[in-house]
Amino acid sequence: MSMLALAPDFNPIRVRSIHDGRGAAVVERDLAHWLLVEGRQLEGNAVLFDELCWRLVGAGVDLARATLHIGTLHPQLLGFGVRWRREPNRIERIKVHHSVRESEDFLNSPIRRVILDGARERFRPGDEAWERIPLLRQLRAEGMTDYLAVPLALRRHHQAATWATDAPGGFTDEQIEIICSIVPALATVMEVRALAKMSELLLETYLGRFVGPRILDGQIHRGVGERMRAVILSSDLRGFTRLSDKLPGEDVIELLDDYFQCIVEPVHAGGGDVLKFVGDGLLAIFPCIDGDTPDAAAAAMRAAQTGLERIARWNDNAAAERRPAVHVGMGLHLGDVIYGNVGAPDRLDFTAIGPAVNLASRLEGLTKRLGRPLLCSRDFARAYPGKLVSLGFQPVRGRAQPEEIFAPAEDL
């Protein structure tokens, strides 16, 4: 679980107290209206929840601590959370990883039934749960006396919000009524936000960091593309057919995951993006921002060499465990690509196409014949600020004339 403290960028909202004669019903209506009209337009869940909590305080609710838990669909993250505290005036954003489901903290959590079953939980002053549940013991040591956890009835996953007070007698009935009255409005707003975030994460996970935002921005028309200058990286696993015939299916999937992780992490770290996985191969691009080709070329080379170094370390561990080693070929080329939608009317792929992509793939194919793990084109060599050595002119499938091929000097 990671967290980031956010300094409030506005003064805490102080609205009139419920004791000024307006009554709880008016306060409830005002808070729900604010959530559905103004609150939903605020940027980020942390800012929204921070202001909501202060509005509850201003409405006479003795709120000292509150949390918001929103599930998502993500290969690494179970969900996101927000934690608010009145003293000190602080709001925190939390990332919750899948592993938390098996942790003692979650198994003994006061919101476990809320998340899993959609149940409502309240622990009043003096309940034995304040002794039995570790989090409640911690909250009691911090001065909390009453704890309410409610589900936010969203589709797919039960989301939750929790509210705690340090008032000596706990929450009053009127305060509980106010909190519960805003739950439907809060759930409605969070459902829209959760679905939008889920769409963003899924598109990024399955289509890449460059493609996902473009699709969400409306670039979904068939046959529409943009010309882009970029470094193209093509990578392929050598002898994969032989390995897949020898290994059990589960081991093949694990091997592919390890191999792709070795390559993809350096690509992303260098500002590149993986456009697609094709069997045991992948295609990645490093766009030339504002025509800065040396930076893109250097970033692509770092990613490629780091990936090969990680593969080498993986092979060392594999040898110690008597697992088969893997060998990789990579090609790097700099050129213009058409970046956009291709496919059938009801099944599209957002990808890069063009002769530059084909040449990067051909270079990757040459690595086996030339006995080098990484080969580069002449166009890439001209842009790359580091040292490369020519391997001479080589015939390339699909090209009328031989191409001059380069390799990093340290590979020779």
C-alpha positions as CSV (number, residue, x, y, z in Angstrom):
1,M,0.0,0.0,0.0
2,S,1.5,3.3,-1.1
3,M,0.3,6.7,-0.2
4,L,0.8,10.4,-1.1
5,A,-0.1,13.2,1.3
6,L,-1.8,16.1,-0.4
7,A,-1.7,19.6,1.0
8,P,-5.2,21.2,0.7
9,D,-5.2,23.9,-1.9
10,F,-8.3,25.7,-0.5
11,N,-9.5,26.8,2.9
12,P,-11.7,24.2,4.7
13,I,-15.3,24.7,3.9
14,R,-17.3,25.8,7.0
15,V,-21.1,25.9,6.4
16,R,-23.7,26.8,9.0
17,S,-24.2,24.3,11.8
18,I,-27.3,22.1,11.9
19,H,-28.1,23.8,15.2
20,D,-28.9,27.1,13.4
21,G,-32.5,26.1,13.0
22,R,-32.4,24.7,9.4
23,G,-32.8,21.1,10.6
24,A,-31.1,17.9,9.5
25,A,-33.3,17.4,6.4
26,V,-32.2,20.7,4.9
27,V,-28.5,19.9,5.6
28,E,-28.9,16.5,4.0
29,R,-30.5,18.0,0.9
30,D,-27.8,20.7,0.6
31,L,-24.9,18.2,1.0
32,A,-26.4,15.8,-1.6
33,H,-27.1,18.7,-4.0
34,W,-23.5,19.9,-3.6
35,L,-22.1,16.4,-4.3
36,L,-24.2,16.0,-7.5
37,V,-23.7,19.5,-8.9
38,E,-20.5,21.1,-7.7
39,G,-18.6,18.2,-6.1
40,R,-18.6,15.9,-9.1
41,Q,-16.8,18.6,-11.1
42,L,-13.8,18.7,-8.7
43,E,-10.6,17.3,-10.1
44,G,-9.6,14.1,-8.3
45,N,-11.2,11.9,-5.6
46,A,-8.9,13.3,-2.9
47,V,-10.0,16.9,-3.5
48,L,-13.7,15.9,-3.6
49,F,-13.6,13.8,-0.5
50,D,-11.6,16.4,1.4
51,E,-14.1,19.1,0.8
52,L,-17.0,16.7,1.5
53,C,-15.6,15.9,4.9
54,W,-15.1,19.5,5.8
55,R,-18.6,20.3,4.8
56,L,-19.8,17.5,7.1
57,V,-17.8,19.0,9.9
58,G,-19.3,22.4,9.2
59,A,-22.8,20.9,9.2
60,G,-22.3,19.8,12.8
61,V,-21.0,16.2,12.3
62,D,-18.2,15.4,14.8
63,L,-16.0,13.8,12.1
64,A,-12.4,13.1,12.9
65,R,-11.4,10.5,10.3
66,A,-12.9,9.2,7.1
67,T,-11.8,6.9,4.3
68,L,-13.0,6.1,0.8
69,H,-12.3,2.8,-1.0
70,I,-12.8,2.4,-4.7
71,G,-12.1,-0.9,-6.5
72,T,-10.9,-1.2,-10.1
73,L,-9.8,-3.6,-12.8
74,H,-6.0,-3.6,-13.0
75,P,-3.4,-6.3,-13.2
76,Q,-1.5,-4.9,-10.2
77,L,-4.0,-2.8,-8.3
78,L,-7.1,-3.9,-6.4
79,G,-8.2,-0.3,-6.0
80,F,-7.6,3.2,-4.8
81,G,-8.4,4.9,-1.6
82,V,-8.5,8.2,0.2
83,R,-7.9,8.8,3.9
84,W,-9.0,12.1,5.5
85,R,-8.1,13.4,9.0
86,R,-9.3,16.5,10.7
87,E,-6.2,16.7,12.9
88,P,-3.8,17.2,11.4
89,N,-5.6,18.7,8.4
90,R,-4.5,16.1,5.9
91,I,-5.8,14.0,3.0
92,E,-3.9,11.0,1.6
93,R,-4.3,9.0,-1.6
94,I,-3.7,5.3,-1.3
95,K,-3.0,2.6,-3.9
96,V,-4.1,-0.9,-2.8
97,H,-2.4,-3.9,-4.4
98,H,-4.1,-7.3,-4.9
99,S,-1.9,-8.9,-2.3
100,V,-3.8,-7.0,0.4
101,R,-6.7,-9.4,0.1
102,E,-4.5,-12.2,1.6
103,S,-3.0,-9.9,4.3
104,E,-3.9,-10.1,8.0
105,D,-4.8,-6.5,8.0
106,F,-7.6,-7.1,5.5
107,L,-8.7,-10.4,7.0
108,N,-9.1,-8.7,10.3
109,S,-10.4,-5.4,8.9
110,P,-13.6,-3.7,10.1
111,I,-14.5,-3.1,6.5
112,R,-13.9,-6.7,5.2
113,R,-17.7,-7.6,5.3
114,V,-18.5,-4.2,3.8
115,I,-16.2,-4.8,0.8
116,L,-17.0,-8.4,0.2
117,D,-20.7,-8.6,1.2
118,G,-22.0,-5.1,0.9
119,A,-22.9,-5.1,4.6
120,R,-23.1,-2.0,6.8
121,E,-20.9,-2.0,10.0
122,R,-21.0,0.2,13.0
123,F,-18.9,-0.1,16.1
124,R,-20.3,2.0,18.9
125,P,-18.6,3.2,22.1
126,G,-17.9,0.3,24.4
127,D,-18.4,-2.5,21.7
128,E,-16.0,-5.4,22.3
129,A,-14.8,-5.0,18.7
130,W,-12.6,-2.1,19.8
131,E,-10.5,-4.7,21.7
132,R,-10.7,-7.5,19.2
133,I,-10.0,-5.7,15.8
134,P,-6.5,-4.4,15.4
135,L,-7.4,-1.3,13.4
136,L,-10.1,-0.3,15.9
137,R,-7.6,-0.7,18.7
138,Q,-5.3,1.6,16.9
139,L,-8.1,4.1,16.3
140,R,-9.1,4.0,19.9
141,A,-5.5,4.8,20.9
142,E,-5.8,7.9,18.6
143,G,-9.0,8.9,20.5
144,M,-11.7,7.5,18.2
145,T,-14.9,6.4,19.9
146,D,-17.4,5.5,17.1
147,Y,-16.9,4.0,13.7
148,L,-19.3,3.6,10.8
149,A,-18.6,1.7,7.5
150,V,-21.1,1.8,4.7
151,P,-21.1,0.2,1.2
152,L,-21.3,2.3,-1.9
153,A,-23.4,0.1,-4.1
154,L,-21.5,0.3,-7.4
155,R,-21.5,-2.4,-10.0
156,R,-18.9,-5.2,-10.1
157,H,-17.3,-4.4,-6.7
158,H,-18.5,-3.3,-3.4
159,Q,-16.9,0.1,-2.6
160,A,-16.9,1.5,0.9
161,A,-16.7,4.7,2.9
162,T,-15.9,4.9,6.6
163,W,-16.5,7.6,9.1
164,A,-15.1,7.9,12.7
165,T,-15.5,10.4,15.5
166,D,-13.6,11.3,18.6
167,A,-16.6,12.7,20.4
168,P,-16.9,11.2,23.9
169,G,-20.3,9.7,23.3
170,G,-19.8,8.8,19.6
171,F,-22.0,9.9,16.7
172,T,-25.4,11.2,17.5
173,D,-28.4,9.7,15.8
174,E,-28.8,13.0,13.8
175,Q,-25.2,12.8,12.7
176,I,-25.6,9.2,11.5
177,E,-28.7,10.2,9.6
178,I,-26.8,13.0,7.9
179,I,-23.9,10.7,6.9
180,C,-26.2,8.0,5.6
181,S,-28.3,10.4,3.7
182,I,-25.4,11.5,1.5
183,V,-24.3,7.9,0.7
184,P,-26.6,7.5,-2.4
185,A,-25.3,10.8,-3.9
186,L,-21.7,9.9,-3.0
187,A,-22.1,6.4,-4.6
188,T,-23.6,8.0,-7.8
189,V,-20.7,10.4,-8.2
190,M,-18.1,7.7,-7.4
191,E,-19.6,5.3,-9.8
192,V,-19.1,7.7,-12.7
193,R,-15.6,8.4,-11.6
194,A,-14.7,4.8,-11.0
195,L,-16.0,3.7,-14.4
196,A,-14.0,6.5,-16.1
197,K,-10.9,5.5,-14.2
198,M,-11.4,1.9,-15.0
199,S,-11.8,2.6,-18.7
200,E,-8.6,4.6,-18.6
201,L,-6.6,1.9,-16.8
202,L,-7.9,-0.9,-19.0
203,L,-7.2,0.9,-22.2
204,E,-3.7,1.8,-21.0
205,T,-3.1,-1.8,-19.8
206,Y,-4.2,-3.5,-23.0
207,L,-3.4,-0.9,-25.6
208,G,-0.6,1.1,-24.2
209,R,0.1,4.5,-22.7
210,F,0.0,6.4,-26.0
211,V,-3.0,4.6,-27.6
212,G,-5.4,4.5,-24.6
213,P,-5.6,8.3,-24.2
214,R,-6.1,8.8,-28.0
215,I,-9.0,6.4,-28.1
216,L,-10.6,8.1,-25.1
217,D,-10.2,11.4,-26.9
218,G,-12.2,10.1,-29.8
219,Q,-9.7,8.8,-32.3
220,I,-11.7,5.8,-33.1
221,H,-12.5,6.2,-36.8
222,R,-11.4,3.5,-39.2
223,G,-8.7,4.5,-41.7
224,V,-7.7,7.6,-39.7
225,G,-4.1,8.0,-38.8
226,E,-1.3,10.4,-38.2
227,R,2.2,10.4,-39.6
228,M,4.8,10.2,-36.8
229,R,8.6,10.0,-36.8
230,A,9.7,7.5,-34.2
231,V,12.3,4.9,-33.3
232,I,10.8,1.4,-33.8
233,L,12.0,-1.5,-31.6
234,S,11.1,-5.0,-32.7
235,S,11.9,-7.9,-30.4
236,D,11.4,-11.6,-30.7
237,L,12.2,-14.7,-28.7
238,R,14.4,-17.2,-30.4
239,G,13.5,-20.9,-30.5
240,F,10.1,-20.3,-28.8
241,T,8.3,-23.0,-30.8
242,R,10.8,-25.6,-29.6
243,L,10.4,-24.4,-26.0
244,S,6.6,-24.3,-26.1
245,D,6.7,-27.9,-27.4
246,K,8.8,-29.1,-24.5
247,L,7.4,-27.1,-21.6
248,P,4.0,-27.4,-19.9
249,G,1.5,-24.7,-20.8
250,E,1.8,-23.0,-17.4
251,D,5.6,-22.8,-17.7
252,V,5.3,-21.3,-21.2
253,I,3.1,-18.5,-19.9
254,E,5.4,-17.8,-17.0
255,L,8.4,-17.7,-19.3
256,L,6.7,-15.3,-21.7
257,D,5.6,-13.1,-18.8
258,D,9.2,-13.0,-17.5
259,Y,10.6,-12.3,-21.0
260,F,8.2,-9.5,-21.7
261,Q,8.7,-7.9,-18.3
262,C,12.5,-7.8,-19.0
263,I,11.8,-5.8,-22.1
264,V,8.7,-3.8,-21.4
265,E,9.9,-2.2,-18.1
266,P,12.9,-0.5,-19.8
267,V,10.8,0.6,-22.7
268,H,8.4,2.4,-20.4
269,A,11.2,3.8,-18.3
270,G,12.7,5.3,-21.4
271,G,9.5,7.0,-22.5
272,G,8.5,4.4,-25.1
273,D,5.3,2.5,-25.5
274,V,4.6,-1.1,-26.5
275,L,2.1,-1.1,-29.3
276,K,1.4,-4.9,-29.4
277,F,2.5,-8.3,-28.5
278,V,2.5,-10.9,-31.3
279,G,3.0,-14.4,-29.9
280,D,6.6,-14.2,-28.5
281,G,7.4,-10.9,-30.2
282,L,6.6,-7.2,-29.4
283,L,6.6,-3.9,-31.2
284,A,7.5,-0.7,-29.4
285,I,8.0,2.9,-30.5
286,F,9.8,5.9,-29.1
287,P,8.3,9.0,-30.7
288,C,10.6,11.8,-31.7
289,I,9.2,14.7,-29.7
290,D,9.7,18.1,-31.5
291,G,12.1,16.3,-34.0
292,D,14.6,15.4,-31.2
293,T,15.8,12.2,-32.8
294,P,19.0,11.8,-30.8
295,D,17.1,11.6,-27.5
296,A,14.6,9.1,-28.9
297,A,17.4,7.0,-30.4
298,A,19.4,7.1,-27.1
299,A,16.3,6.1,-25.1
300,A,15.5,3.2,-27.4
301,M,19.1,1.9,-27.2
302,R,19.1,2.1,-23.4
303,A,15.9,0.2,-23.3
304,A,17.1,-2.4,-25.7
305,Q,20.4,-3.0,-23.9
306,T,18.8,-2.9,-20.5
307,G,16.3,-5.5,-21.7
308,L,19.1,-7.8,-23.0
309,E,21.0,-7.4,-19.7
310,R,17.9,-8.5,-17.8
311,I,17.5,-11.5,-20.1
312,A,21.1,-12.4,-19.4
313,R,20.5,-12.3,-15.6
314,W,17.3,-14.3,-16.1
315,N,19.3,-16.9,-17.9
316,D,21.9,-17.1,-15.1
317,N,19.2,-17.8,-12.6
318,A,17.6,-20.3,-15.0
319,A,20.9,-22.2,-15.4
320,A,21.1,-22.5,-11.6
321,E,17.6,-23.8,-11.5
322,R,18.1,-26.1,-14.5
323,R,15.6,-24.3,-16.6
324,P,16.1,-23.6,-20.3
325,A,17.8,-20.4,-21.3
326,V,16.1,-17.9,-23.7
327,H,17.7,-15.9,-26.5
328,V,16.3,-12.7,-27.9
329,G,16.8,-10.8,-31.1
330,M,16.1,-7.0,-31.4
331,G,16.0,-4.5,-34.3
332,L,16.1,-0.7,-34.1
333,H,15.1,1.6,-36.9
334,L,14.3,5.3,-37.2
335,G,11.6,6.3,-39.6
336,D,8.1,7.6,-40.3
337,V,5.1,5.5,-39.4
338,I,1.4,5.9,-39.9
339,Y,-0.1,5.7,-36.4
340,G,-3.8,5.0,-36.3
341,N,-6.8,2.7,-36.8
342,V,-6.8,-0.2,-39.1
343,G,-9.1,-3.2,-39.4
344,A,-12.8,-4.1,-40.0
345,P,-15.6,-1.7,-39.2
346,D,-16.5,-3.6,-36.0
347,R,-13.0,-4.7,-35.0
348,L,-10.2,-2.2,-35.0
349,D,-6.5,-2.1,-34.0
350,F,-4.7,1.1,-33.2
351,T,-1.1,0.5,-34.4
352,A,1.9,1.7,-36.3
353,I,2.3,0.6,-39.9
354,G,4.6,1.4,-42.8
355,P,8.0,0.5,-44.4
356,A,9.8,1.7,-41.2
357,V,8.0,-0.9,-39.1
358,N,8.7,-3.6,-41.6
359,L,12.4,-2.8,-41.7
360,A,12.7,-2.9,-37.8
361,S,11.1,-6.4,-38.0
362,R,13.5,-7.5,-40.8
363,L,16.5,-6.3,-38.7
364,E,15.3,-8.4,-35.7
365,G,15.1,-11.3,-38.1
366,L,18.7,-10.8,-39.2
367,T,20.0,-11.1,-35.7
368,K,20.0,-14.9,-35.9
369,R,21.9,-15.1,-39.1
370,L,24.5,-12.4,-38.1
371,G,24.8,-13.8,-34.6
372,R,24.1,-10.5,-32.9
373,P,21.3,-9.9,-30.3
374,L,20.8,-6.3,-31.4
375,L,21.0,-4.7,-34.9
376,C,20.4,-1.2,-36.1
377,S,19.6,0.5,-39.4
378,R,21.7,3.2,-41.0
379,D,19.0,5.8,-40.3
380,F,19.1,4.9,-36.6
381,A,22.9,5.0,-36.6
382,R,22.9,8.5,-38.0
383,A,20.7,9.8,-35.2
384,Y,22.2,7.8,-32.3
385,P,24.7,9.8,-30.3
386,G,26.6,6.8,-29.1
387,K,29.1,4.5,-30.9
388,L,28.0,1.9,-33.4
389,V,30.0,-0.3,-35.7
390,S,29.0,-1.2,-39.3
391,L,28.6,-4.8,-40.2
392,G,28.6,-4.0,-43.9
393,F,25.8,-4.2,-46.4
394,Q,23.5,-7.1,-45.9
395,P,20.6,-8.5,-48.0
396,V,17.3,-7.8,-46.3
397,R,14.1,-9.7,-47.2
398,G,11.6,-7.4,-49.0
399,R,14.2,-4.8,-49.9
400,A,15.5,-4.3,-53.4
401,Q,18.9,-3.2,-52.3
402,P,21.2,-4.4,-49.4
403,E,21.0,-2.3,-46.3
404,E,24.0,-1.2,-44.2
405,I,23.6,-2.8,-40.7
406,F,25.1,-1.6,-37.5
407,A,25.6,-3.1,-34.0
408,P,26.7,-1.6,-30.6
409,A,30.5,-1.7,-30.4
410,E,30.4,-3.7,-27.1
411,D,28.5,-6.5,-28.8
412,L,31.5,-7.2,-31.2
